[in-house]
Every structure is written in C-alpha cells, then in structure tokens.
Amino acid sequence: MLFGLKKVITSFLMPLPALLLIGLFGLILLWRNRAQRFAKSCLTLSLLGIGLLSLYPVSSTLLQQYELQYPKFEIENHPNYDYVMVLGGSHVNDSDRSEISQLSGESLHRIIEGIRIWQARPDSTLIVSGYDGDTGLSHADLLANTAKQLGVPKAKITKLTQPKDTAGEAVAVKSIIQNKPFILVSSSSHLPRAIKSFNDIGLNPTPAPAYYLAANTINQPWHYWRPKAQYLYHSERFWHEWLGTRWQQLKAYLSGTPTPAQLSPEN
C-alpha cells in the first residue's frame, strides 16, 4: 500500500505533470476571474518551465551530473569478480512479443551490459532482480530468460523475484554475495543512488553504468536549441534521481545515521 502511494505521489512530482498542473490551476483561476496576477504567474511558470526543460543545454547539463559520476566499465581493469548483478527495471507483459521485446529499452541495455561483463568471467554468477509488478511475470524471470537466450547457462543465473526497489535489492543480495567482489550494473543516472544503497548495508560493488541518455556534444544548432520531448524526458530522469537521492538522505537522517549537513544538496 505504502509502496503504491509513494509511486503515485512521485509520478505527480515529475516535471511534466507538475508543470501542467500548475498551468491548469492558473487557467482555472483566469476563468474564474480571480487572482489574475497569480494565475498569469502560474501559466508563465508552466510554459517557461516546460520550454526550458525541453532544451538540450538544460536537460543534458542536469542529467550528466548523475550519468558521468562513474566511468564506463573496462573489463581489463577488473580481472577478479565473482558476481555480476543487474538491477531490475521495467517491462510489459505481452505474449505477442518475444521476451527480449517485452523489456524496456533501459532494461535491455542493463542486461546486455551485464552479459558482456559476465562473458569475460564465465565462472562468475549473473544475478538478476525485479518483482512482477502484478503482471504475473517477474522482471527477474524475464531478465533471466533473456540472458539464457543470449548464451548464459541457467546454472550461472540467480534470480531475485521479491525486491521492489533498489534498497530491497541490496538487502536481498547481501546473503548471497557476502564479502565477495561483484559488479553492479544499472542505468548510468541511477548508479550513484544505487551504489549508496549498497554501501549503506556494508557492500562495496564496482559500478558498471549502462543506458546513457545525455549526449556529450550536439553540433547541429537546430537540435541544440529546438525543444524536444526527448530532452524533457532527460530532465525528468534527472528530477527522478534528484528526488530519490533527497528521499534516501532524508530516511538516513531520520534514522540518525548522517549529520544534518549531509542533507545539503551539495553533498
């Protein structure tokens, strides 16, 4: 129940629905012919916010704060690891599609990166995670089936079908990994928060980022300055991770772990 409520609240805090609600509120005020100055401010904020967050210079600058925290995983620099863990993402439950096609693009990037790293050490174990989301098919099962189709033996795959979030995945895998070296694969923007969740319970994974969204350079000015839904989505990903990080810090602070200074956005 609380997990579902958190998802609903978080979805309405994303930039697009939040800014549209502000604009709608301003429009209602205008139609009611009251507080017109406040209504104009709401509409201005809504349109200006959506426009700015849909520009490449804004969205890429925001998102790369998370995406570039960890370098790409170079296999030759990490010869020793016993596990490769791929964090869960999302999928659709559609029997008319192949199992690979049921995975979201983000999850597909994650599992392919995990398989690439596993192939360098085929004696290691590939761990996949993710619950069913009330769809009847767990995300971990779908990742495992995809890995098997791409050449990973069933005996080398461990599934975690119960965790619903990153903190739960960290707890679930701790008894399996213990103190052995392992690689943690997730989306590049999500990895900083994921690594923190694992560090908090005494695990020290090596990060392996996948699924980059923000490009380093765009040379065509018509792409650089033209608002696009793609860039608005990038801004939304930044905001999702920013909110998740603040929530993570707040929970730690309320539990008495960090100092108040650690709640600062600068940390």
C-alpha positions as CSV (number, residue, x, y, z in Angstrom):
1,M,0.0,0.0,0.0
2,L,2.7,2.5,1.0
3,F,4.8,1.5,-2.0
4,G,1.9,2.2,-4.3
5,L,1.2,5.5,-2.7
6,K,4.8,6.5,-3.0
7,K,4.7,5.7,-6.7
8,V,1.6,7.8,-7.2
9,I,3.0,10.8,-5.4
10,T,6.3,10.6,-7.1
11,S,4.7,10.4,-10.6
12,F,2.9,13.7,-10.0
13,L,6.1,15.4,-8.8
14,M,7.8,14.8,-12.2
15,P,8.4,18.0,-14.2
16,L,5.7,17.5,-17.0
17,P,2.7,16.6,-14.8
18,A,3.7,19.1,-12.1
19,L,4.1,22.0,-14.6
20,L,0.9,21.1,-16.4
21,L,-1.0,21.0,-13.1
22,I,0.4,24.5,-12.3
23,G,-0.7,25.7,-15.7
24,L,-4.1,24.2,-15.3
25,F,-4.5,25.8,-11.9
26,G,-3.6,29.1,-13.4
27,L,-6.1,28.6,-16.3
28,I,-8.9,27.8,-13.8
29,L,-8.1,31.0,-11.9
30,L,-8.3,33.0,-15.1
31,W,-11.7,31.5,-16.0
32,R,-13.0,32.3,-12.5
33,N,-11.7,35.9,-13.0
34,R,-10.0,35.9,-9.6
35,A,-6.4,36.4,-8.7
36,Q,-5.4,37.1,-12.3
37,R,-1.8,38.1,-11.4
38,F,-1.2,34.8,-9.6
39,A,-2.9,32.9,-12.5
40,K,-0.6,34.6,-15.0
41,S,2.4,33.7,-12.9
42,C,1.3,30.0,-12.8
43,L,0.8,30.0,-16.6
44,T,4.2,31.7,-17.2
45,L,6.0,29.3,-14.9
46,S,4.3,26.3,-16.5
47,L,5.1,27.3,-20.1
48,L,8.6,28.6,-19.3
49,G,9.4,25.5,-17.3
50,I,8.3,23.0,-19.9
51,G,10.2,25.0,-22.6
52,L,13.5,25.2,-20.7
53,L,13.5,21.6,-19.6
54,S,12.9,20.6,-23.2
55,L,16.1,22.1,-24.4
56,Y,19.3,20.1,-24.8
57,P,21.6,22.5,-23.0
58,V,19.4,22.4,-19.9
59,S,18.5,18.7,-19.9
60,S,22.0,17.4,-20.6
61,T,23.6,19.7,-18.0
62,L,21.2,18.4,-15.4
63,L,21.3,14.7,-16.3
64,Q,25.1,14.4,-16.7
65,Q,25.5,15.3,-13.1
66,Y,24.5,11.7,-12.4
67,E,25.3,10.0,-15.7
68,L,29.0,10.9,-15.6
69,Q,29.8,10.1,-12.0
70,Y,31.2,6.7,-12.9
71,P,33.3,5.9,-15.9
72,K,32.5,3.1,-18.3
73,F,33.3,-0.4,-17.1
74,E,36.6,-1.6,-18.6
75,I,36.8,-5.3,-18.2
76,E,40.6,-5.4,-18.4
77,N,40.8,-3.2,-15.3
78,H,38.7,-5.6,-13.2
79,P,40.0,-9.1,-13.6
80,N,38.5,-10.5,-10.4
81,Y,34.8,-10.7,-9.6
82,D,32.5,-13.5,-8.6
83,Y,29.1,-11.9,-9.3
84,V,27.6,-9.6,-11.9
85,M,24.3,-8.1,-10.6
86,V,21.9,-6.4,-13.0
87,L,19.3,-4.2,-11.2
88,G,15.7,-4.5,-12.2
89,G,14.0,-2.1,-14.5
90,S,10.6,-2.3,-16.3
91,H,8.9,-4.4,-18.9
92,V,5.5,-5.1,-20.4
93,N,3.7,-8.4,-20.1
94,D,2.7,-9.1,-23.8
95,S,2.8,-12.7,-25.0
96,D,2.6,-11.4,-28.6
97,R,6.1,-10.1,-28.2
98,S,9.4,-12.1,-27.7
99,E,10.7,-11.9,-24.2
100,I,13.5,-9.6,-25.3
101,S,11.0,-7.3,-26.9
102,Q,9.0,-7.1,-23.6
103,L,11.9,-5.5,-21.9
104,S,12.1,-1.7,-21.9
105,G,15.0,-0.2,-23.7
106,E,16.6,0.7,-20.4
107,S,16.3,-2.8,-19.0
108,L,17.6,-4.2,-22.3
109,H,20.7,-2.0,-22.1
110,R,21.3,-3.2,-18.5
111,I,21.0,-6.9,-19.2
112,I,23.2,-6.7,-22.3
113,E,25.9,-4.9,-20.3
114,G,25.6,-7.5,-17.6
115,I,26.0,-10.3,-20.1
116,R,29.0,-8.6,-21.7
117,I,30.7,-8.4,-18.3
118,W,29.7,-12.0,-17.4
119,Q,31.2,-13.3,-20.6
120,A,34.6,-12.1,-19.6
121,R,34.4,-14.3,-16.5
122,P,32.0,-17.2,-17.3
123,D,32.8,-18.8,-14.0
124,S,31.0,-15.9,-12.3
125,T,27.3,-15.8,-11.5
126,L,24.8,-13.4,-13.1
127,I,22.3,-12.1,-10.7
128,V,19.1,-10.5,-12.0
129,S,16.3,-8.9,-9.9
130,G,12.9,-7.4,-10.1
131,Y,9.3,-8.3,-8.9
132,D,6.3,-9.0,-11.0
133,G,4.5,-5.6,-10.6
134,D,1.2,-7.5,-10.5
135,T,1.7,-8.6,-14.1
136,G,2.1,-12.3,-13.4
137,L,5.7,-12.4,-14.8
138,S,8.5,-11.2,-12.6
139,H,11.1,-8.9,-14.1
140,A,13.8,-11.2,-12.8
141,D,12.3,-14.1,-14.7
142,L,12.2,-12.1,-17.9
143,L,15.8,-10.9,-17.5
144,A,16.9,-14.5,-16.7
145,N,15.1,-15.9,-19.8
146,T,16.7,-13.2,-22.0
147,A,20.1,-14.0,-20.6
148,K,19.6,-17.7,-21.3
149,Q,18.6,-16.9,-24.9
150,L,21.8,-14.9,-25.3
151,G,24.1,-17.7,-24.1
152,V,24.2,-17.6,-20.3
153,P,23.7,-21.1,-18.8
154,K,20.8,-21.5,-16.4
155,A,23.2,-22.8,-13.7
156,K,25.0,-19.5,-13.8
157,I,21.9,-17.3,-13.2
158,T,20.4,-16.4,-9.8
159,K,17.0,-14.7,-9.7
160,L,15.7,-12.3,-7.0
161,T,12.0,-12.0,-7.6
162,Q,10.9,-10.3,-4.4
163,P,12.7,-6.9,-4.2
164,K,10.6,-3.9,-5.3
165,D,13.2,-1.2,-5.1
166,T,17.0,-0.7,-5.0
167,A,17.2,-0.8,-1.2
168,G,15.4,-4.1,-1.2
169,E,17.7,-5.5,-3.9
170,A,20.7,-4.6,-1.8
171,V,19.3,-6.4,1.2
172,A,18.3,-9.4,-0.8
173,V,21.6,-10.0,-2.4
174,K,23.8,-9.4,0.7
175,S,23.4,-13.0,2.0
176,I,24.4,-14.3,-1.5
177,I,27.4,-12.1,-2.2
178,Q,28.7,-11.5,1.4
179,N,32.2,-10.0,1.0
180,K,33.0,-11.3,-2.4
181,P,33.8,-8.9,-5.2
182,F,31.0,-8.1,-7.6
183,I,29.9,-5.8,-10.3
184,L,26.7,-3.7,-10.1
185,V,25.0,-2.9,-13.4
186,S,22.4,-0.2,-13.7
187,S,21.5,2.9,-15.7
188,S,24.2,5.5,-15.5
189,S,21.9,8.1,-13.9
190,H,20.7,5.6,-11.3
191,L,24.0,4.2,-10.3
192,P,25.1,6.9,-7.8
193,R,21.9,6.3,-5.7
194,A,22.2,2.5,-6.2
195,I,25.8,2.4,-5.0
196,K,24.8,4.4,-1.9
197,S,22.1,1.9,-1.1
198,F,24.6,-1.0,-1.3
199,N,27.3,0.9,0.6
200,D,24.8,1.6,3.4
201,I,24.5,-2.1,4.3
202,G,28.2,-2.8,4.0
203,L,28.5,-3.9,0.4
204,N,31.1,-2.4,-1.9
205,P,30.2,-3.1,-5.6
206,T,32.2,-2.0,-8.6
207,P,29.8,0.2,-10.7
208,A,29.1,-0.6,-14.3
209,P,27.0,2.1,-15.9
210,A,24.6,1.4,-18.9
211,Y,21.9,3.3,-20.8
212,Y,23.3,6.8,-21.3
213,L,20.7,9.4,-22.4
214,A,22.5,12.8,-22.4
215,A,25.0,13.2,-25.3
216,N,28.3,14.9,-24.7
217,T,28.0,17.1,-27.7
218,I,25.4,18.0,-30.3
219,N,26.8,20.1,-33.2
220,Q,23.6,20.8,-35.1
221,P,22.2,24.1,-33.8
222,W,18.6,23.1,-34.8
223,H,18.9,20.2,-32.3
224,Y,20.7,22.2,-29.7
225,W,18.1,24.9,-29.3
226,R,14.9,23.2,-30.5
227,P,12.6,22.0,-27.7
228,K,12.1,18.2,-27.9
229,A,10.1,15.8,-25.9
230,Q,13.2,13.6,-25.8
231,Y,15.1,16.3,-23.8
232,L,12.1,16.8,-21.5
233,Y,12.3,13.1,-20.7
234,H,16.0,13.6,-19.9
235,S,15.1,16.4,-17.5
236,E,12.5,14.1,-15.9
237,R,15.2,11.4,-15.4
238,F,17.4,14.0,-13.6
239,W,14.5,15.1,-11.4
240,H,13.6,11.4,-10.6
241,E,17.1,10.7,-9.4
242,W,17.3,14.1,-7.5
243,L,14.1,13.3,-5.6
244,G,15.3,9.7,-5.0
245,T,18.6,11.0,-3.6
246,R,16.9,13.5,-1.3
247,W,14.5,10.8,-0.1
248,Q,17.4,8.5,0.5
249,Q,19.2,11.1,2.5
250,L,16.1,12.1,4.5
251,K,15.5,8.5,5.5
252,A,19.1,8.1,6.6
253,Y,18.9,11.4,8.5
254,L,15.7,10.4,10.4
255,S,17.3,7.1,11.3
256,G,20.2,9.1,12.9
257,T,22.9,8.0,10.5
258,P,24.2,11.2,8.9
259,T,24.7,14.7,10.2
260,P,22.3,17.4,9.1
261,A,25.0,18.8,6.8
262,Q,24.7,15.6,4.7
263,L,21.2,16.5,3.8
264,S,22.5,19.5,1.8
265,P,22.1,19.2,-2.0
266,E,25.7,20.0,-2.3
267,N,26.6,16.5,-0.8
